[in-house]
Amino acid sequence: MRFAVRGALWLVVYLVVVVGPLLLMLAGDPPPARGFWHELSIALGFVGLSMLGLQFATTARFQPVDAPYGLDVVLKFHKEISFVAFAFLLAHPLILVPITPLGSAIYDLSLLTWTGVTGVIALGLLVVIIVTSMWTERCKLTYEWWRLTHGLLGIAVIVVSLVHIRLSGYYVDTAFRFGVWVVLMVVLVGMYAKVRLYQPLRQLRRPWAVESVEPAAQDAWELTLRAEGHDGIRFQPGQFAWVTLDTSPFAIREHPFSFSSSAEHPDRVSFTVKELGDFTTGLDRFEPGTRAYLDGPYGVFSYERNEAAGFVFIAGGIGIGPIMSMLRTLADRGDRRPMVLLFGAPTWADIALDDELDELSQRLDLTVTYVLEDPPDGWQGETGVLSPEVLDRYLPNWRGGTQYFVCGPDAMMDAVEASLLERGVLEDHINLERFDLT
């Protein structure tokens, strides 16, 4: 309940920051109105600019903001709301075209003022940001270069937009009104410095080192780090951290990995990592002793957030990582609540950490069922995918007070979530962890 209240309060704060500057522009002794459509255009521009500035806040990894929703949800909101902000900012000049000289300037560029030029530049930069974000691979941008250009172009849009509204001068005709926008944008853009400067400075004081990189399954690794000169990192089982290996924390090469180790050992942490790109392929190239840094913990995918009489864990492929963190922690804490694990994968070679799962089933009241799409000869277990029929066979009868944790490919999670809801599982008892944070 406390997370729901905090989440609602942050939404109120967001709305206040979005519309507050606009209302301030209209307060006191505003300039005379110039017609409904003209004023609507200006209002959309102001609101769009506020939303654009808040994009920096939604990526600043503030724990108080992320805690009610989870960083994955906040970053998804960041992506979706960017299109709304762009629509507002695009509507701003389009509405003005038929009712101001801006329309004539389309055909005669000599009529275009510096106010219009700066507006066009800001919109153009926004288009570049959106295109490179939606089609990163087509633009042949690496993840690191995309992150760098994404942030720098965002700052450029804010600066050019401030010049634009200052040149327009109508609602920002006083130093105070323009100062409000400058201060607001400096504060919001300054949150970019939190991720790029403040967080790396903190990480420098708490270094880690690679202890081992061991095969966990086909095309998957178990990366283990040990704390160097400090007591480690306190996290809830199932959370994740941004990991930097063999470079400075000021570099852009950080990647989000879920903890797979027990939260009872904060000075020695592990991550189960699937080979999905240049960085994660051949992870064993990082030899023991390689310097590492962690930024975290983040995420809300943890049994510690909710009371439960028992647990159902449903993993697809490398989605076993955060679930393994919870199982290891529950075992270390001697938890005796009933648990079920359904673990689906294409082949047996894709099943990670099966030996340890067998051990955990002895230490816990845990029933493990594997579901293989392409089973080996002589396989006696479940085949196919984590279908509704499989769920019907293995979901426990003790469903009251049960928490469900689902992690894996998006399509698998969507299907499992729909099946659980159809079977009467309450929505707030279903916990999902999605890996798309970039």
KEMINU-208464 format. One record per residue: y, z, x of N, C-alpha, C, O, CB in turn; residue in one letter. Coordinates in steps of 0.2 Angstrom, whole numbers, plus 5000, padded with zeros to 4 digits. Last residue first. Glycine has a CB too. Layout:
<nodes>
YZXYZXYZXYZXYZXA;...
</nodes>
This chain:
<nodes>
499848895085500348855089500648805085501048765087500048825095T;498848955079499448995080499948955084500548985085499349065084L;497348945072497948905073498648935073498948945068497948845068D;496349035069496549025076497148985077497348985083495949005079F;496249155056496349085058496649085065497049125067496849045053R;495349265047495749265054495649185056495149155057495349305059E;495449365032495249295036495649295042496249325043495549235031L;494649475021495049465027494949405031494349395033495049535031N;494549525005494349475009494849465015495449455014494349405005I;495049624996494449645000494249585005493749595009493949664996H;496049564989496249604994495749634998495849675003496749654991D;495249494980495549454985495849504991495749484996496149414982E;493649554976494349554975494649524981494449524987494549634975L;492249454971492549494976493349494976493649444975492349474983V;491649374961491949434959492249484965492449534963491549474955G;491249254965490749304964491049374963490649424964490249304970R;492349184968491949164962491449214960491249224954491649094963E;492749234980493149254974492749234968492749274963493749204974L;491649184988491749254987492149274981491949324977492049294993L;491949044988491349074985491349144984491149174979490749064990S;493249044994493149024987492549054984492549074978493148944986A;492849095007493349125003493249114995493249154991494049115005E;492048985011491749055010492249095005491949135001491649085017V;492948875011492348875007492048945005491948965000491848835010A;493848925021494048905014493548905009493548935003494448835014D;493048935032493348995029493548985022493549025017493949015033M;492648805034492148855033492448915029492148945024491748875039M;493848745037493448725031492948775029492848785023493148655033A;494248815049494648825043494248805037494248835032495248785043D;492948905058493348845057493648855050493348885045492848785057P;493149085057492749025060493248965058493848975057492149015056G;492849235049493149205054492749145056492149145057493349255060C;493049365037492749295038493149265044493849265044492849255032V;492549515031492849485036492549415038492049415039492849535042F;492649625017492349565020492849535025493449525024492249515014Y;492249785012492749745015492449685018491949695022493249785020Q;491749874997491549835003492149795006492549765002490949795002T;491949944986492249964992492149934998492249955003492050044992G;490449884980491049924978491349954985490949984988490849984973G;489249824983489949784984490549824983491049814985489949724980R;487849834987488349884987489049854988489349864994488149934993W;487049724988487149744981487749804981488049814976486549774978N;487649595000487349654998487449674991487949654988487549715002P;487149425002487749475000487449534997486949534993488249444995L;486049345003486149395008486749445006486849495010486249365014Y;485949244993485349274995485449345000485049385000484949224999R;487249204991486949244985486349274988486149334985486749194980D;487549145003487849205001487549244996487449304996488649184999L;486749035001486549075006486949145005486649195006486849045013V;487348974990486648994989486449044995486149094993486248934989E;488648934995488548994990487849014989487749074988488848964984P;488348925013488448895007488448955002488249005003487848845005S;488448895028488548965024488848945017489348955015489149005028L;487248765030487948795031487948865027487448875023488448745029V;485648745037486148715033486848755035486948765041486048725026G;484448875036484648815038485248785034485348805028484048765039T;483749035040484148995036484348935039484548935045484749035033E;482149035050482749065047483149015042482848965040483249095052G;481248985058481049015051481549045047481549065042480549065053Q;480948845068481448895065481248915058481048875054482148865065W;480148745073479848815072480248865069480048925068479448835078G;481348675083480748665080480448735079480448775083480248625084D;483048725079482548705083481848705080481748725074482448755089P;484248665066483848715069483348685074483148625074483448755064P;485748635063485148585066484748635070484748645076485548535071D;486348735057486448665054485848625057485548585053487048635055E;485848905054485948845059485948775055485448765051485348845064L;486249065052486149005048486348945053486848935055486649005042V;485549225054485849165057485749105053485249105049485549155064Y;485949395050485649335048485949275051486549265050485649325040T;485749565053486049505055485649445053485049445053486049505063V;486249725047485749665046486049605048486649585045485549665038T;486549885053486749815053486149765052485649775055487149795060L;486950015057486550005051486749925049487149915044486750055045D;486750015075487150015068486650005063486149985063487749965068L;485849995085486350055085486750065079487050115078486850045091R;485249885081484849945082485350005082485150065080484449945089Q;486149785081485849795075485349865075485149885070485349735073S;486449785095486949815090486649835083486749875080487549775089L;485449705100485549775102485949815097485749875095485849785109E;485649585094485049615092485149695094484849735091484449585096D;486949565100486849575092486249605090486249645086486949505089L;486549535113486949595111486949615104486949675102487649595114E;485849415111485549475114485849535112485549585110485449465121D;486949325106486349345102485949405104485749455100485949295101D;488149275111487949345112487449375107487449425105488649385110L;488349135100488549175106488349245105488249275100489349175106A;487548995096487549065094487749105100487349105105486849085091I;487348865101488048885099488148955097488648975095488348835094D;486048855102486448855108487148875107487448895112486348785112A;485648835089485548895092485948905098486148965100484748915093W;486948735081486348745084486248815087486748855087486248695090T;488148765073487748705072487048705075486548685072488148645076P;488148925064488248885070487948815069487448815066488148915076A;488449085056488249015056488548975062489048985065488548985050G;487949235052488249205058488049125057487449115058488049235064F;488249375043488049305042488349265048488949265048488149285035L;487949545044488249495047487949425046487349425047488249505055L;488349695035487949635035488349585039488949575039487849605028V;488149875035488449815037488049755037487449765038488749825044M;488450045030488049985030488449925032489049915030487649975023P;489050165042489150135036488650065036488550045041489850115035R;488950245054488350235051488450195044487950195040488050295050R;489750235070489850225063489150215060488750165062490350175062D;489950275084489350305080489450295073489150335069489250375082G;490850215091491050265088490550295083490650345080491650245083R;490150105096490350155101490650215098490550275100490950125105D;489950035084489450055088489650115093489250165093489050005092A;491249995082490950035077490350065080490150125079490749995071L;491549915093491949975092491550025087491550085088492649955089T;490649805091490549845097490949915096490649965098490849815103R;491149755079490449785079490349825085490049885085489949725079L;492449715082492349765077491649795078491549865077492449735070M;492149615092492549675094492449735089492449795091493249655094S;491449525084491049565089491449625092491149675093490949525095M;492449475077491949515073491549555078491349615077491549475069I;493149405087493449465084492949505080493049575080494049445079P;491949305089492349345094492649415091492449465093492849305097G;491449225080491049295081491449335085491349395086490349275084I;492049105080492349155075491949225076492149275073492349135068G;491249015086491649055090492049115086492349155089492149025095I;490248995072490348975079490749035083490549085083490848915079G;490849095059490649025060490849015068491349015070491048975056G;490349245051490649215057490349145057489849125055490449255063A;490649375041490449305040490749265046491349265046490549275033I;490249545037490549495042490249435041489649425041490449525049F;490449675026490149605027490549565032491149545030490049575020V;490349845026490649785029490249725028489649735029490949795036F;490749995016490349955020490649895022491249875020489649945017G;491750065011491150095011490650065015490150085017490850105004A;493450075019492850035016492250075016492150125021492749975020A;495150065021494550105019494050065017494150025012494750165015E;495949955032495749975025495150025025494750015030495549905022N;496249945046496849935041496649955034497049975030497049865041R;495149935053495449995053496049995048496350055047495750005060E;494549815053494349855048494749925048494649955043493549875050Y;495649675056495349735058495149785053495549795048495849775063S;496849575058496049565056495649625059495349615064495849495059F;498149565061497949615056497149615054496949645049498349605049V;499049545076498549525071498349585067498449645068497949505074G;499149585094499449565087498849555082498249555084499749495089Y;499449705107499049665103499449645097499949665095498449705101P;500249585119499849605113499849685112500249715116499149575113G;499949495133500549505128500149525121499949475118501049455127D;499349515149499249515142499849525138500249575140498649565140L;498849425164499349465160499249455153498949405151500149435162Y;498049415180498149395173498649445170498749495172497449405169A;497449355196497949395192497949365185497949305183498649385195R;495749355200496249315198496749355194496549395189496049255194T;494649435202495249455206495849415204496349435206495049455213G;493449305201493549375200494149395205494149375210492949425202P;494149145197493649185200493849265199494449275198493649175208E;494149025186494549085187494049135190493749165187494949115181F;493148935183493548925189494048975191494248985196494048855187R;492648965170492349005176492748985183492549015188491648995177D;493148885161493548945162493248985168493649025171493448985156L;492948745157492748765164493148835166493448835171492948715169G;494248735146493648705149493548725156493948725160493748625148T;495448795143494848835141494148805144493648835144494748845134T;496348695147496348765149495748805148495448835153496948805146F;496048575140496048575147496048655150495648665155496648545149D;494948635126495548595129495548605136495048635139496248625126G;493948715121494348665116494848625119495148585116494548705111L;492748815123493048765127493348715122492948675118492548725131E;493048985117492748915116493048865120493648865120492648895108K;492849145122493249085122492849025121492349015125493749085128V;492949315119492449255119492849195117493149185112491949275114T;493649435130493749385125493249335125493049305131494449345127F;493849605134493449545134493649495129493949525124492649555134S;494449735145494449705139494149635140494149605145495149695136V;494749895150494249835152494149795145493749815141493549865155R;495449995145495549975152495149915154495249885160495450025157D;495050025133495649985133495749965140496249925141496250035131P;493750045125493850035132494449995133494349935135493150005135H;493650055111493550115115493650115122493650165126492950145113E;493649925106494349955107494250025110494850055112494649965100A;492549815114492649875110493349905112493649905117492149925112S;492949635114492749705117492849755113493249755108492949715124S;493549525110492949535108492549595110492049615109492449475110S;495249485105494749535108494049525106493949525100495049605108F;495649315104495449375100495049415105494649395109495049355094S;496949235112496249245112496149305108496549355109495949245119F;498249115115498049175111497249175110496949125108498349165104P;498949085131498549065126498249125122498149175124497949025128H;500249025142499949085139499549055132499749015129500449135137E;501148945151500448945150500149005148499749035152500148915157R;502448955155502348945147501548945146501348935140502648875145I;502949095165502649025164502549015157502449065153502049015168A;503149225166503649185164503549115163503849075160504249195169F;501949275172502049285164502649245162502749235156502049355162P;501349165184501849215182501849215174501749165171502549195185S;499549135185500249115185500649175183500449225181500349055181T;498249175181498349145188499049105188499149055191497849085189D;498449175164497949175170498249135176498449085175497249155168L;498849255150499149215155498649225161498549285163499849235157T;498549275132498349285139498649235144498649175142497549285139V;499049365119499149305122498949325130499249365133499949285121W;497749445108498249445113498449375116497949335116498149495119A;497149515093497149465098497749475103498149515101497149395095F;495949625084496649595085496549545091496049535094497149645087Q;494749675083494849615079495549585080495649535078494749635072G;495149845084494649795085494749745080494849745074493949835084P;496849875090496349885084495749825085495949775086496649875077Q;497249935106497249885101496749905096496249945097497049815104F;498049975121497750005115497749945109498349925108498150065113R;497649925137498049905131497649935125497049925124498049835130I;497850015153497549965149497949955142498549965142496849975147G;498350105162497850135157497550075152497150095148498050195153D;498550035178498850065172498250075167497650065169499350015168H;498049965189498550015190498950045184499450075184499149995194G;497549845181497649855187498249905188498849885187497849785191E;496149825169496849845170496949855178496449885181497049905166A;495149675169495149745170495949765172496249725175494749775176R;494349555158494849575162494849655163494649685159495549555159L;493149435155493249505155493849515160493849495166492649535157T;492649305144493149325149493249395149493449425144493749275148L;491349215140491549285139491949305145491749315151490949335139E;491349045134491349095139491549165137491949175132491849075145W;490548895128490948955127490849005133490349015136490648995120A;489648795129490348775129490748845127491248835123490448725124D;488348895122488548825124489248815123489548825118488148775119Q;488949065126488549015122488648945125489048935130488749025114A;489449135137489249165131488849125126488449155122489849185127A;489449145154489349105149489149145143488749195143488749055150P;490849245161490049235160489949185154490349195149489749305159E;491849305172491849245167491149225167490849195171492349185169V;492649455177492049415177492149355171492549365167491449445175S;493849515180493249545182492649495182492249495187493149605178E;495549465183494849445181494349485184494249485190494749365182V;496749595181496349555185495749525182495449565178496249585192A;498449635175497749635175497349585180497749545183497449615167W;499949725176499549675177498849685176498549745175499649655185P;501249785171500549805168500149745169499849715165500549825161R;502449735174502349805176501649825174501449885176502849845173R;502449605169502449615176502249685178501949695184503049595179L;502649635155501949615158501849625165501349645168501749545156Q;503949655155503549715153502849695156502549745159503449725146R;504449525157504649585162504149645161503949675166505349595161L;503849455146503649445153503849495158503449515162503849375156P;504749515136504049525136503749505143503349545145503649475131Q;506049465140505849535140505149545140504949595144506149565133Y;505849315141506149355146505949425146505649455151506849355146L;505249255130505349215136505549255142505349245148505749155135R;505449345119504749315121504749285128504249295131504549265116V;506749375119506249425119505549405122505249435126506249455112K;507449255118507449285125506949345125506649355131508149315127A;507349235105506949185109506849215116506349215120507249115110Y;508349315101507649335100507149295104506549315105507449345092M;509449255102509349295107508649325107508349345111509749355107G;509549185090509349145096509149195101508649175105509849095098V;510049295083509449265081509149225087508549225088509549225075L;511249325090510749375089510049345087509549365090510949425083V;511949205089511749235095511249285095510749295099512449265098V;512049195075511649145079511449175085510949165088511949075079M;512949305072512249295069511849245073511249265074512349265062L;514049265080513649335081512949325078512449345081514049395078V;514449145074514249145081513849215082513349205086514949155085V;514749185060514149135062513949145069513349135071514349065060W;515749275063515149295059514549255061514049275062515249295051V;516749195068516449245072515749265069515249285073516849295074G;517149125057516749085062516449135067515849125069517249045066F;517849235051517249195048516849155053516249155052517549155042R;518749275061518249315059517649285055517149295057518549365053F;519549165063519149185069518649235066518049235069519549215074A;519549045049519849105053519349125058518749115058519949165048T;518948945043519648935046519948995049520448985052520048915040D;517748915038517748955044518448945047518448935053517148925049V;517848825027517648895026517548935032517448995031516948895022Y;518348715035518548735029518448805027518848845025518248685024Y;517948665048518548715048518748745041519148785040519148685050G;517348565056517448555048518048605046518448585042516848565044S;517248625068517648565067517848555060518348535058517348505070L;516348725065517048745067517448685067518048695065516948765075R;515248655061515548695056516248715058516648725054515148755054I;514948595074515048555068515448595063515948575060514348535065H;514648705083515248655084515448615078516048615076515148615090V;513548745076514148795077514748755078515248765075514048845082L;512648635079512848655072513448695072513848695067512248685069S;512548645093512848585090513148605083513648575081512448525090V;511848765093512448755097512848705094513448715092512348745104V;510648735086511048795084511748785087512248785083510848855086I;510148635094510348615087510748675084511248655081509648615082V;509848695106510348645106510548635099511148625097510048585109A;508848785102509448815104509948765104510548775102509348845111I;507848685099508048725094508748765095509148765091507548785092G;507648635112507948595107508248635101508748615098507448535104L;507048745118507648725120508048675115508648685114507548685127L;505848765110506348815110507048785112507548805109506148865115G;505248635112505348655105505848715105506348715101504648685102H;505048625126505548585123505748605115506248595113505248505122T;504048725128504748725131505248685127505848715126504648705138L;503048685119503348755118504048755122504448775118502848805121R;502748555125502948565118503348625117503848635114502348555114W;502248595138502948565137503148565130503748565129502848485140W;501048665134501648695138502248665137502848695136501448705145E;500348565128500548625124501148655127501548685124499948675123Y;500948405132500548455133500748515129501348515127500448475141T;501248255123501548315125500948375126500648385122502148345121L;501048135117500748145124501148205127501248205133500848085128K;501348105104501948105109501748125116502148125120502448155106C;500048135099500348065099500948055104501048005107500548035092R;500048265100499648225104499848155105499848125110498948235101E;501048305091501148325098500648285102500848255108500948395099T;501648285078501248235081501248245089501448205093501448165080W;502348395074501848365069501348325073500748315071502148335063M;503248415084502848475082502248445078501648475078503248525078S;503948295086503548315091503048375090502548385093503948335097T;504548295073504048245075503648265081503048255080504448185077V;505348415073504848405068504348355070503748365070505148385062I;506248385084505848445084505248435079504648455081506248505082I;506848265080506448265086505948325086505348315088506848265092V;507548315069507048265068506548265074505948255073507348195066V;508448395076507948425071507348375070506848395070508348445065L;509248295082508848345086508248375082507748385084509248395089L;509848235071509348195075508948245079508348225080509748155080G;510648345066510048315062509548275066508948285065510348275056L;511548355077511048405075510448385071509948415072511548465071A;512048225076511748245082511248305081510648305083512148265088I;512748225064512248175065511748195071511148195071512548105066V;513648335067513148335061512648295062512048315061513548325055G;514448275077514048335078513548345073512948365075514548395079T;515048165069514548155075514148215077513548205078515048135081V;515748235059515148195057514748175063514148185062515448125054G;516748285068516348325063515748295061515148325061516748345057T;517248175074516848215078516448265074515948295076517248255083W;517148045061517448095065517048135069516348125069517848145060T;517047875058516647935059517047985064517247965069515947915063L;517747755058517947805053517547875054517747925051517847785046L;517047675066517747695068517947755064518447795066518247635069S;515947625060515847685064516547715066516547775069515447675070L;515747575044516247565049516247635054516547685052516947555046D;514647615037514747545038515347525043515347475046514947505032Y;514747745037514047715038514147645040513747615044513647725032I;515947775033515847785040515147755042515047735048515847855043A;515947785019516247725023516047725030516047665033516947725021S;515347905018514947845016515247785019514847745021514947845008G;516347995022515747995026515347925024515047895028515248055025L;517348015013517347955018516747945022516747895026517947965022P;516348064998516848075004516848015008516447965007516648135008T;515348034989515948074987516548084992517048114991515848134983I;514147984994514547944989515247974987515547944983514147944983P;513948085005514048015007514347975001514847935002513347975007V;513648215002514348195004514448125004515048095003514548235010L;512248215000512648224994513348204996513748184991512648304992I;511848195014511748145009512148155002512348104999510948145007L;512248315021512648245021512548195016512948155014512548215028P;511348405014512048425015512448355016512948345012512148465021H;510048365014510348355008511148365009511548335005510148405003A;509748415027509748345026510148325019510548275019509048305026L;509748545025510148525030510248445029510748415030509948535037L;508648565016509348585014509848555019510348525016509348665015F;507548505023507748475017508448495015508848455013507248495012A;507548605034507748535035507948495029508448455029507148495039F;507048715027507748715030507948645032508548625031507648755037A;505848665023506348685018507048685021507548655018506148755015V;505248655035505348595031505848605025506248565024504648565028F;505148785039505548735043505748675039506248645040505248715050S;504248845031504948855030505348805033505948795031505148925031I;503048815038503148785031503948785030504148745027502748825026E;503148875051503048805050503248775043503648725043502248785051K;503349015047503848975051503748905051504248865050503749005059H;502149035040502749035036503348995040503748965038503049105035F;501349035051501248985046501848975042502048925040500649005042K;501849145058501949085061501749025056502048975056501449075067L;501449245048502149235050502249165053502749135051502349295055V;500049235049500349215042501149205044501449165041500349275037V;499849275062499649205060499949185053500149125053498849205059D;500249405062500649355066500449285064500849235063500549365073L;500249495047499849465053500249415056500649375052499249445050G;500949565037500749505036500149485041499649445039501249455035Y;501449695042501249685035500849625034500449625029501849695031P;501649665057501149705054500949705047500349705046501349775055A;502749585060502149555059501649595056501149575053501949535066D;503849675060503849625056503149595054502949575049504349565058V;503449765070503649795064503649735058503449745052504349825064P;503249675082502649705078502849735071502449725067502449765083Q;503849515084504049585083503549625079503349605073504749595079F;503849385089503249435089503449505089503349545093502949415096R;504749285086504949335091504349385092504449425097505549365090A;504649185076504249175082504349225088504149225093504349105085T;505649225067504949225065504449215071503849225070504849175059T;506849215074506649275073505849275071505549325073507049305067A;506949075074506849105081506649175080506249205083507549115085F;507249045061506649025064506449055071505849065073506648945065Q;508449095058507949135057507249115060506749155060507849155050L;509248975060509249035065508749085064508449105069509949065064G;508848905049508648885055508648935061508248935065509148825057L;509348985039508648975039508448955046507948975049508348935034M;510748955041510449025042509649025043509449065047510649065036S;510748815039510848845046510648915046510348935052511648845047L;510448815025510048785030510148805037509648815040510048715029G;511648885020510948915019510448885024510048925027510748905012V;512548785024512648855027511948885026511748925031513148895023F;512148675017512248675024512248735027511848755032512848635026G;512248715004511548695006511548695014511148715017511348635004L;513648735003513148785002512448775005512248815008513148804995A;514048595004514248645009513748705009513548735014514948675008I;513448544992513348514999513448565004513048585009513648455000S;514148614983513448624983513148594990512748634993513048584978L;515448564984515348634986514548654987514348694991515648684981E;515248434980515448444987515348514989515048534994516248434987H;514848454967514348424972514548434979514148444983514348344971W;515948514961515348544961514948524967514648554971514948544955F;517548524970517148494965516448524966516248544972517148414966G;518148604979518348534979517848494975517648434976518248504986R;519148764978518548724977518648644977519248624975518148744971A;520248824991520048804984519448754984519348724989520748764982P;519548955002519948895001519748864994519248884991519748835006P;519449134998519149065000519649004999520049014994518449054996P;519849275002520249224999519949155001520249125006520949235002D;518349364998519049375001519549324997519649324991519149365008G;516949265000517249324998518049325001518249275004516949385002A;516249155005516649144998517049204996517349204991516149134993L;515749195016516249145017516649135010517249115010515849075018M;514849285011515449315015515949255016516549275016515149335022L;513849205006514249245001514949275005515449285002513849304999L;513449145018513749105013514149145008514749125007513149065009L;512849265024513449225027513749185022514349175022513149185033P;511749295014512349335016512949305019513449315016512149395020G;510649215013511249195009511849245010512449225008511049215001V;509849255024509949185022510549165018510949125020509349155018V;509849385025510149355030510249275029510749245031509649355036V;509249415012509949435013510249395019510849375019509949515015V;508049365014508449335009509149355010509649315009508249355002L;507549455024507549385025508049345021508449305023506849345025Y;507549575017507949565023508049495024508649465026507649605029V;506549545008507249555005507749545011508249515010507349635003V;505449535016505649475012506349485010506749435010505149465007L;505449665021505549615026505749555022506249515024505049605030W;505049735009505649745012505849695017506449675017505649815015L;503749685007504249665002504949675005505349635004504149704996A;503049745018503149665018503649645013504049595014502449635016G;503149875015503549855021503649775021504149745023503149875027R;502349875004503049895003503449865009503949835008503049965003V;501149835010501449795004502149805004502549765003501049804998A;500849935019501049875021501349825016501749785018500349845024F;500650045010501250045014501449975017501949965018501150095020R;499450005004500050005000500650005004501149975003500050064995M;
</nodes>
